[in-house]
Amino acid sequence: MRVFRWFILLVAVFAASSVAYAESDPIYTGIFNNNAVGGYDAVSYFTDGKATPGVKEFSYTYKNATWFFASQAHLDLFKASPEKYAPQYGGYCAYALAKNDLVSSDPEAWRIVDGKLYLNYSNDIQKTWEATQSDYIQKADGLWPAILK
């Protein structure tokens, strides 16, 4: 029973420290790795019109996160202009951010709006976001990046 209590305490401390870390990190990477966009190729959304997993062979560190790409050409494009390809709000859910919250995102729940990549928590949340996306974008823009503090 004593081991179980220590385990619960350890999990609680880890969870609290993870939330604190995520809230100060400008790029959403999850708890167990440092991969931006869940390891997906941020450039592929623009060039291929789809979510494509990246590979370790074509990786790059930007804003203290590891970004993966499907090809050298995509890596080169990102290196030349990372702000053009990186998702808005550091890859946090665009809908949640508009609601003043930092929430993870799903690389498969994405849209490009006015040349900018937005990610959402899920496809269902994305549908809600899309209903009035310009309002949500305006609200989120007003909160970003101050929400990280």
N, C-alpha and C positions, 0 to 999 in steps of 0.2 A: 504494500500500500504506500509506503514511503517513497519508493522509486516512482510510482505513478504520480504522486504529488509533485515531485521534482520535474518530472516530464511535463506536466501541465504548466508549471511555472516557467520552464524553459521555453515552451511553445508561446506562452503569453508574452514573454520578454522579446522573443524573436519577432513576433507579429507586430508588436509596438515599435520596435526599432526599424522594421521594414517599412512601415507606414511613414515614419518620420523621414527615412532616407528617400523614399519615393516622392514625397512631397517637396523635397528640396532639389531633386534631380530634374534638370531641364529636358531630358530625353527619357521617355518611358521605356524601361528595359525589363520589367518584371522583377521577381524576387530572386530567382535562382540562376540568372545569367546576366550578361551585360549586352544583350543583343537588341539593337534598335529594330523597330518594325517587326518584332517577332522573328527576326532572321530572314525576312523577305527583302527582295530587291526593290528599293524605293524608286529606282529609275524605271523599272518595268511597267509601273502603273501609267507612266507617261508615254513610253515608247511602244509598249506592246498592248496597252489597254487591259492589262490583267495583273492579278497578284501572282508573283512568281517567287518561289523560295530562292534565296541566294545560296552560295556555296563558300566554304571556308577559304578556298583557293583565291577568291576575289573578295577580300575583306579590307576594311579601312576603319581607323579610329577617328571619330569626329565627335566633339563635345563629350568626351569621356565615355562614349558608347561604341560598340562594335557594329558596323554596318556590313551587311553581306550583299553580294551582287551575283547575278547569273553569268556575267561575262566581264572580260577586261574592258570592253567598250563601255559598259554601264558603269563600272568603277571609275573609269576616266571621266565620264560625263559628271558623275557625282563630285569627284575631286575638284573639277573645274568650277562647279557651281552648286555646292551643297544646299544652300538656302532655296534654290529652285526646286530641288527634288525632295528634301526632307519634309515629312508631314507637318502640318500646322500643329501648334501647341505641343511640340515635342513628341507627338504620337499618342498623346492622351486622347480619350474619347471626346470628340468635339461637342456632342450633345451634353455630356456630363459637365464639361467645362463651362458651357453656357448656363448651367444650373449651379455654378460656383462649387464644383466638386472635381477632384482629380480621380479618374477611373481608368483602368486599363482599356486597351482596344484590341480588336480582332483585325489582323491584316487583311482578312477576306471581306470586311465590312468597310468599304472605301468609296470615295467619290473625289473626282477632280472638279473643283468649282473655280472659275476664273483663273485657271492655271495653277491652282494650289491644291495639294493633296490633303484630304481630311479622312481621319479614321474614326470609327465608332466602336462601341463595346460589342455590338452584335448586329446582325441584319435587321432584327426587329426594332432595335433602338434607332438604327439608321433610317428606317421608314418614318419614324416619328420625327427625326431630325430633318429629313427631306421635305416634310410637309410645309415647314416654314424655315428652311435652311438659312435664308438671308438674315432673318431675325436672330437665329441661334449664332450665326457667325459674328454678327455685330456684337452680341452680348459677350461671346467668348473672347473676341478681340479686345474688348474693354477690360477683361479680367486677366488676360495673359500679358506678361509673365508674372505679374504681382501675386497671383494665386500660389506661386511656388514658395513664397516666404512664410 
